[in-house]
Amino acid sequence: MSSVSSLFATQLYRATLTEFGDKISAEELENTCLGIAEDDEAGQNWCVENDYAGYTSYASLDDLPWRDPLFKQVAKALDKHVAAFAETLAFDLGGKKLILDSLWINILPQGGIHTSHIHPHSVISGTTYVAMPEGASAIKFEDPRLQMMMAAPPRRADAPEDLRNFIYVKPKVGDILLWESWLRHEVPMNMAEEDRISVSFNYAWG
């Protein structure tokens, strides 16, 4: 009798940021993100100089957990989720920990996009969602084998999720998504009239 096995799984972790009991208000986090963005002239200038629609603190602020007590709480919550995901992935960390390496704010206005990319020099990456107005774009993940499917025909429209070349995930406010940092992803154009706000991060080993 023939059989088919699924090999080399790509795992996507999804939970609520406060699942482990951390007291983090989504409204307070949104206001904090907006306040930091308003005060971050270096970040605003970087976005203008690099034609980045909206705002990101990625190139300007590397100390959010030190700068703001709410982000310190967020970082503690992220540590718990990343530890749980690392266990799911059966990582042998050799007695070391996965450590928060970078944490940044993203504010994407109507018409803004974040083109396809990976997160080099990291092990686990992810995002927690702060404001997702009606019409805000989902995050799009790409099959990491896509470049090796040289002569493969396209998948049918009714293909099961684990066989599709692209997966769209529409998170809710308060959700956290985690994935391995080599997984290519993008944020298509934000069609909402209001800002799509999120906080992204990378974890490194050791």
VORO-813234 format. One record per residue (C-alpha): residue in one letter; residue number from 1; z, x, y. Coordinates in steps of 0.1 Angstrom, whole numbers, plus 5000, padded with zeros to 4 digits. Layout:
<pt residuo="A" num="NUM" w="Z" u="X" v="Y"/>
...
//
This chain:
<pt residuo="M" num="1" w="5000" u="5000" v="5000"/>
<pt residuo="S" num="2" w="4991" u="5014" v="5034"/>
<pt residuo="S" num="3" w="5015" u="5017" v="5062"/>
<pt residuo="V" num="4" w="5015" u="5026" v="5099"/>
<pt residuo="S" num="5" w="5043" u="5045" v="5117"/>
<pt residuo="S" num="6" w="5050" u="5049" v="5154"/>
<pt residuo="L" num="7" w="5055" u="5085" v="5163"/>
<pt residuo="F" num="8" w="5065" u="5105" v="5194"/>
<pt residuo="A" num="9" w="5081" u="5075" v="5212"/>
<pt residuo="T" num="10" w="5082" u="5074" v="5250"/>
<pt residuo="Q" num="11" w="5115" u="5059" v="5260"/>
<pt residuo="L" num="12" w="5122" u="5039" v="5292"/>
<pt residuo="Y" num="13" w="5158" u="5031" v="5300"/>
<pt residuo="R" num="14" w="5167" u="5000" v="5321"/>
<pt residuo="A" num="15" w="5201" u="4988" v="5331"/>
<pt residuo="T" num="16" w="5220" u="4976" v="5362"/>
<pt residuo="L" num="17" w="5234" u="5004" v="5383"/>
<pt residuo="T" num="18" w="5269" u="4988" v="5381"/>
<pt residuo="E" num="19" w="5268" u="4983" v="5343"/>
<pt residuo="F" num="20" w="5296" u="5008" v="5338"/>
<pt residuo="G" num="21" w="5320" u="4991" v="5363"/>
<pt residuo="D" num="22" w="5311" u="5011" v="5395"/>
<pt residuo="K" num="23" w="5317" u="4990" v="5426"/>
<pt residuo="I" num="24" w="5284" u="4994" v="5446"/>
<pt residuo="S" num="25" w="5272" u="4967" v="5469"/>
<pt residuo="A" num="26" w="5234" u="4964" v="5470"/>
<pt residuo="E" num="27" w="5236" u="4951" v="5506"/>
<pt residuo="E" num="28" w="5258" u="4980" v="5517"/>
<pt residuo="L" num="29" w="5235" u="5005" v="5500"/>
<pt residuo="E" num="30" w="5204" u="4990" v="5517"/>
<pt residuo="N" num="31" w="5221" u="4992" v="5551"/>
<pt residuo="T" num="32" w="5232" u="5028" v="5544"/>
<pt residuo="C" num="33" w="5196" u="5038" v="5535"/>
<pt residuo="L" num="34" w="5182" u="5022" v="5566"/>
<pt residuo="G" num="35" w="5209" u="5040" v="5588"/>
<pt residuo="I" num="36" w="5202" u="5074" v="5573"/>
<pt residuo="A" num="37" w="5165" u="5069" v="5577"/>
<pt residuo="E" num="38" w="5169" u="5060" v="5613"/>
<pt residuo="D" num="39" w="5190" u="5091" v="5620"/>
<pt residuo="D" num="40" w="5168" u="5115" v="5600"/>
<pt residuo="E" num="41" w="5144" u="5129" v="5626"/>
<pt residuo="A" num="42" w="5133" u="5158" v="5603"/>
<pt residuo="G" num="43" w="5124" u="5133" v="5576"/>
<pt residuo="Q" num="44" w="5106" u="5111" v="5599"/>
<pt residuo="N" num="45" w="5086" u="5140" v="5613"/>
<pt residuo="W" num="46" w="5078" u="5152" v="5578"/>
<pt residuo="C" num="47" w="5064" u="5118" v="5569"/>
<pt residuo="V" num="48" w="5042" u="5118" v="5600"/>
<pt residuo="E" num="49" w="5029" u="5153" v="5594"/>
<pt residuo="N" num="50" w="5021" u="5146" v="5558"/>
<pt residuo="D" num="51" w="5006" u="5111" v="5563"/>
<pt residuo="Y" num="52" w="5033" u="5095" v="5542"/>
<pt residuo="A" num="53" w="5035" u="5058" v="5549"/>
<pt residuo="G" num="54" w="5071" u="5048" v="5554"/>
<pt residuo="Y" num="55" w="5100" u="5071" v="5550"/>
<pt residuo="T" num="56" w="5114" u="5095" v="5524"/>
<pt residuo="S" num="57" w="5144" u="5119" v="5527"/>
<pt residuo="Y" num="58" w="5130" u="5140" v="5499"/>
<pt residuo="A" num="59" w="5119" u="5169" v="5521"/>
<pt residuo="S" num="60" w="5148" u="5167" v="5546"/>
<pt residuo="L" num="61" w="5181" u="5158" v="5531"/>
<pt residuo="D" num="62" w="5195" u="5174" v="5499"/>
<pt residuo="D" num="63" w="5231" u="5164" v="5504"/>
<pt residuo="L" num="64" w="5233" u="5126" v="5503"/>
<pt residuo="P" num="65" w="5264" u="5125" v="5480"/>
<pt residuo="W" num="66" w="5282" u="5148" v="5504"/>
<pt residuo="R" num="67" w="5269" u="5132" v="5535"/>
<pt residuo="D" num="68" w="5279" u="5096" v="5526"/>
<pt residuo="P" num="69" w="5307" u="5083" v="5504"/>
<pt residuo="L" num="70" w="5286" u="5054" v="5491"/>
<pt residuo="F" num="71" w="5260" u="5079" v="5478"/>
<pt residuo="K" num="72" w="5289" u="5098" v="5461"/>
<pt residuo="Q" num="73" w="5297" u="5066" v="5442"/>
<pt residuo="V" num="74" w="5260" u="5062" v="5434"/>
<pt residuo="A" num="75" w="5258" u="5097" v="5420"/>
<pt residuo="K" num="76" w="5289" u="5091" v="5398"/>
<pt residuo="A" num="77" w="5272" u="5059" v="5384"/>
<pt residuo="L" num="78" w="5240" u="5077" v="5378"/>
<pt residuo="D" num="79" w="5258" u="5104" v="5358"/>
<pt residuo="K" num="80" w="5270" u="5077" v="5333"/>
<pt residuo="H" num="81" w="5236" u="5062" v="5329"/>
<pt residuo="V" num="82" w="5219" u="5096" v="5324"/>
<pt residuo="A" num="83" w="5245" u="5106" v="5298"/>
<pt residuo="A" num="84" w="5238" u="5074" v="5279"/>
<pt residuo="F" num="85" w="5201" u="5079" v="5280"/>
<pt residuo="A" num="86" w="5204" u="5115" v="5269"/>
<pt residuo="E" num="87" w="5223" u="5103" v="5239"/>
<pt residuo="T" num="88" w="5195" u="5078" v="5231"/>
<pt residuo="L" num="89" w="5170" u="5106" v="5233"/>
<pt residuo="A" num="90" w="5191" u="5127" v="5208"/>
<pt residuo="F" num="91" w="5191" u="5157" v="5231"/>
<pt residuo="D" num="92" w="5209" u="5188" v="5219"/>
<pt residuo="L" num="93" w="5223" u="5200" v="5252"/>
<pt residuo="G" num="94" w="5240" u="5230" v="5236"/>
<pt residuo="G" num="95" w="5274" u="5222" v="5252"/>
<pt residuo="K" num="96" w="5258" u="5219" v="5287"/>
<pt residuo="K" num="97" w="5254" u="5188" v="5308"/>
<pt residuo="L" num="98" w="5225" u="5172" v="5326"/>
<pt residuo="I" num="99" w="5233" u="5177" v="5363"/>
<pt residuo="L" num="100" w="5221" u="5158" v="5393"/>
<pt residuo="D" num="101" w="5196" u="5181" v="5410"/>
<pt residuo="S" num="102" w="5181" u="5160" v="5437"/>
<pt residuo="L" num="103" w="5186" u="5125" v="5452"/>
<pt residuo="W" num="104" w="5165" u="5109" v="5479"/>
<pt residuo="I" num="105" w="5157" u="5076" v="5497"/>
<pt residuo="N" num="106" w="5123" u="5059" v="5497"/>
<pt residuo="I" num="107" w="5113" u="5032" v="5522"/>
<pt residuo="L" num="108" w="5078" u="5019" v="5515"/>
<pt residuo="P" num="109" w="5064" u="4995" v="5541"/>
<pt residuo="Q" num="110" w="5036" u="4970" v="5536"/>
<pt residuo="G" num="111" w="5005" u="4989" v="5526"/>
<pt residuo="G" num="112" w="5024" u="5020" v="5516"/>
<pt residuo="I" num="113" w="5018" u="5037" v="5482"/>
<pt residuo="H" num="114" w="5032" u="5066" v="5462"/>
<pt residuo="T" num="115" w="5004" u="5082" v="5442"/>
<pt residuo="S" num="116" w="5005" u="5093" v="5406"/>
<pt residuo="H" num="117" w="5029" u="5122" v="5399"/>
<pt residuo="I" num="118" w="5054" u="5138" v="5376"/>
<pt residuo="H" num="119" w="5087" u="5155" v="5384"/>
<pt residuo="P" num="120" w="5084" u="5192" v="5375"/>
<pt residuo="H" num="121" w="5115" u="5214" v="5367"/>
<pt residuo="S" num="122" w="5135" u="5183" v="5357"/>
<pt residuo="V" num="123" w="5146" u="5167" v="5324"/>
<pt residuo="I" num="124" w="5153" u="5131" v="5333"/>
<pt residuo="S" num="125" w="5141" u="5113" v="5365"/>
<pt residuo="G" num="126" w="5147" u="5078" v="5377"/>
<pt residuo="T" num="127" w="5151" u="5053" v="5404"/>
<pt residuo="T" num="128" w="5176" u="5026" v="5414"/>
<pt residuo="Y" num="129" w="5162" u="4997" v="5434"/>
<pt residuo="V" num="130" w="5178" u="4987" v="5467"/>
<pt residuo="A" num="131" w="5154" u="4962" v="5482"/>
<pt residuo="M" num="132" w="5125" u="4945" v="5463"/>
<pt residuo="P" num="133" w="5111" u="4917" v="5485"/>
<pt residuo="E" num="134" w="5087" u="4891" v="5471"/>
<pt residuo="G" num="135" w="5054" u="4908" v="5465"/>
<pt residuo="A" num="136" w="5068" u="4943" v="5463"/>
<pt residuo="S" num="137" w="5049" u="4965" v="5439"/>
<pt residuo="A" num="138" w="5060" u="4973" v="5404"/>
<pt residuo="I" num="139" w="5062" u="5009" v="5391"/>
<pt residuo="K" num="140" w="5033" u="5019" v="5370"/>
<pt residuo="F" num="141" w="5037" u="5043" v="5340"/>
<pt residuo="E" num="142" w="5008" u="5062" v="5324"/>
<pt residuo="D" num="143" w="5005" u="5070" v="5287"/>
<pt residuo="P" num="144" w="5011" u="5108" v="5285"/>
<pt residuo="R" num="145" w="4984" u="5112" v="5259"/>
<pt residuo="L" num="146" w="4957" u="5097" v="5281"/>
<pt residuo="Q" num="147" w="4940" u="5130" v="5288"/>
<pt residuo="M" num="148" w="4936" u="5136" v="5251"/>
<pt residuo="M" num="149" w="4919" u="5103" v="5242"/>
<pt residuo="M" num="150" w="4885" u="5119" v="5249"/>
<pt residuo="A" num="151" w="4863" u="5094" v="5230"/>
<pt residuo="A" num="152" w="4887" u="5066" v="5225"/>
<pt residuo="P" num="153" w="4875" u="5031" v="5234"/>
<pt residuo="P" num="154" w="4896" u="5010" v="5258"/>
<pt residuo="R" num="155" w="4925" u="4989" v="5246"/>
<pt residuo="R" num="156" w="4920" u="4951" v="5243"/>
<pt residuo="A" num="157" w="4937" u="4930" v="5270"/>
<pt residuo="D" num="158" w="4960" u="4916" v="5244"/>
<pt residuo="A" num="159" w="4972" u="4950" v="5230"/>
<pt residuo="P" num="160" w="5009" u="4952" v="5224"/>
<pt residuo="E" num="161" w="5029" u="4969" v="5251"/>
<pt residuo="D" num="162" w="5035" u="5001" v="5231"/>
<pt residuo="L" num="163" w="4997" u="5006" v="5227"/>
<pt residuo="R" num="164" w="4986" u="5001" v="5263"/>
<pt residuo="N" num="165" w="4975" u="5030" v="5285"/>
<pt residuo="F" num="166" w="4994" u="5017" v="5315"/>
<pt residuo="I" num="167" w="5027" u="4998" v="5318"/>
<pt residuo="Y" num="168" w="5038" u="4980" v="5349"/>
<pt residuo="V" num="169" w="5076" u="4974" v="5353"/>
<pt residuo="K" num="170" w="5089" u="4951" v="5380"/>
<pt residuo="P" num="171" w="5126" u="4960" v="5386"/>
<pt residuo="K" num="172" w="5151" u="4938" v="5404"/>
<pt residuo="V" num="173" w="5175" u="4948" v="5431"/>
<pt residuo="G" num="174" w="5204" u="4967" v="5414"/>
<pt residuo="D" num="175" w="5183" u="4979" v="5385"/>
<pt residuo="I" num="176" w="5181" u="5015" v="5374"/>
<pt residuo="L" num="177" w="5151" u="5029" v="5355"/>
<pt residuo="L" num="178" w="5153" u="5063" v="5337"/>
<pt residuo="W" num="179" w="5125" u="5083" v="5320"/>
<pt residuo="E" num="180" w="5117" u="5118" v="5309"/>
<pt residuo="S" num="181" w="5105" u="5138" v="5339"/>
<pt residuo="W" num="182" w="5071" u="5146" v="5323"/>
<pt residuo="L" num="183" w="5061" u="5109" v="5323"/>
<pt residuo="R" num="184" w="5034" u="5103" v="5349"/>
<pt residuo="H" num="185" w="5040" u="5073" v="5372"/>
<pt residuo="E" num="186" w="5031" u="5058" v="5406"/>
<pt residuo="V" num="187" w="5039" u="5030" v="5429"/>
<pt residuo="P" num="188" w="5008" u="5009" v="5438"/>
<pt residuo="M" num="189" w="5004" u="4995" v="5473"/>
<pt residuo="N" num="190" w="5033" u="4974" v="5485"/>
<pt residuo="M" num="191" w="5019" u="4940" v="5493"/>
<pt residuo="A" num="192" w="5052" u="4926" v="5506"/>
<pt residuo="E" num="193" w="5057" u="4921" v="5543"/>
<pt residuo="E" num="194" w="5091" u="4937" v="5541"/>
<pt residuo="D" num="195" w="5101" u="4972" v="5531"/>
<pt residuo="R" num="196" w="5105" u="4982" v="5494"/>
<pt residuo="I" num="197" w="5136" u="5004" v="5493"/>
<pt residuo="S" num="198" w="5147" u="5026" v="5464"/>
<pt residuo="V" num="199" w="5167" u="5057" v="5456"/>
<pt residuo="S" num="200" w="5151" u="5083" v="5433"/>
<pt residuo="F" num="201" w="5166" u="5113" v="5416"/>
<pt residuo="N" num="202" w="5162" u="5142" v="5392"/>
<pt residuo="Y" num="203" w="5185" u="5157" v="5366"/>
<pt residuo="A" num="204" w="5182" u="5193" v="5354"/>
<pt residuo="W" num="205" w="5197" u="5209" v="5323"/>
<pt residuo="G" num="206" w="5227" u="5232" v="5327"/>
//
